[in-house]
Amino acid sequence: MDLGIFSLSLAVKDIAASKAFYEKLGFSTLGGDIAQNWLILKNGATVIGLFQGMFEKNMLTFNPGWDAAAQNVDPFTDVRQLQAMLKSAGVTLDSTVDPAAASGPGFFTITDPDGNPILVDQHR
């Protein structure tokens, strides 16, 4: 099962302070909008997202259809297919993407046995 590129989404208290901190560690902005309280940062192959006020906990994030530079990859497994595979494997879904839409953006969330949230978020 190919979940797409992995990143860590961080729930931050002060996005400007977090951006400045991670820039000192060698990260640079790959995308996002600080005015909307979210940024995607990259250092080599490592990608992190900074999100202020959008969710309560840090979470593991997978983006089907993207590589580490947020560029499209083909082929890829659509988020709706991934959701169906996990559901048929007995994984409990916390939120779901509407399977009626055949393709396009969508996301679902699950929680691992230790309470860590996982977001599978397709942007294309």
N, C-alpha and C positions, 0 to 999 in steps of 0.2 A: 504494500500500500504506500503510495507516494503522496505524502501530505503537503509537499511543496517546501519552500525555503523556511527555515526556522529562525525565529528571533525571540527576544525576551521583551515583553511589554511591561514597562515600569510605571506604576501609579506614583506620581511625584507630587510633592506639596508645592514646589515653586519651580516651574518649568525653566525659567531663566537661570536660576541658580544651578539646576541640574544640567542644563545645556553647557554652562560655563565649566562645571566640574568635569563632565565627560570630554569636553574639548581639550582639557588639560591632560587627559589620558590618551589623546590622539584621535578621538572621534571627530568626524565632520558631518555636517548636515547632508542627508541624502534626499529628504523630502519632508512634507508636512507644512504646518503653518503655526508659528508660535502664537499668533493672534487668536487662533482657534484652540490653543492649549494642547497641541500635539506636534511632535517632531519625530522623524526617523533619522537615526545617526548610524554611521558605519565606521569601522576601523578594520581594515583588511577585509576578511571574510565574516567578521562579527557585526551583526546588525541588532540594534536595540531601538525600541520605541519609547518615547517619553510622553506620558499622558497625564495631564493635570485635571482632576475633577471628573474623569470619565468612567472610572471603575475603582473599586475598593482595594483590590489586591494586585500584586504583580502577577503576570500570567505568561505561560508559554504560548507562543503564537506561531501558526503555520499559515503560509500563503500559497495555496495551489495556483499554478500558472505563472509564478514569478521566480526569478533567480535572485542572487544576493544583491544585485544592482537594481532591483525592481524592474527588470526587463522581462518581457513575455517569453515564456518557453512553450514549445509545442513538441509533442503532444503533452497534455497534462490531464490529471483526473479531476473532473469537475466536483465542486464542493457537495453537490447533491448526491453524486455517486459515493463519495466518501461517507457522507451521512448515512446512506442506505447500508453500506458495508458495515459500518460500526454498529448500527441498530441491529442488523441481522446477526452480528457477533455477540449481542447481548449487552452492549455498552449503553448506559443510560445517558440520554442527551438532556442537558439543562435548558438549551434553547435550540431551535431548529430553523433551517432555511426552508422556505416554501418549495416543495418539490414540483409544484405545478409549473413554475418557470423552468423551461428546459435548459437554460444556460444564463450566463451573466453573473454579476456580483451577488454575493450572499455569504452568510456566515452561520456557524453553529458553535455552541460551547458544550464542553464536557468537564467533568471534575475527576481527577485521579483519586486513588484510594486514600491519599494523604490530604485531600482537600485542596490540592493545587488546581486552579482553573486553567483550562486549555481552550484557546480560541483558534478556530479554523476559519480564516477570513479571506475569501476570494474577491479580488478587486476587478476582475475582467470577465 
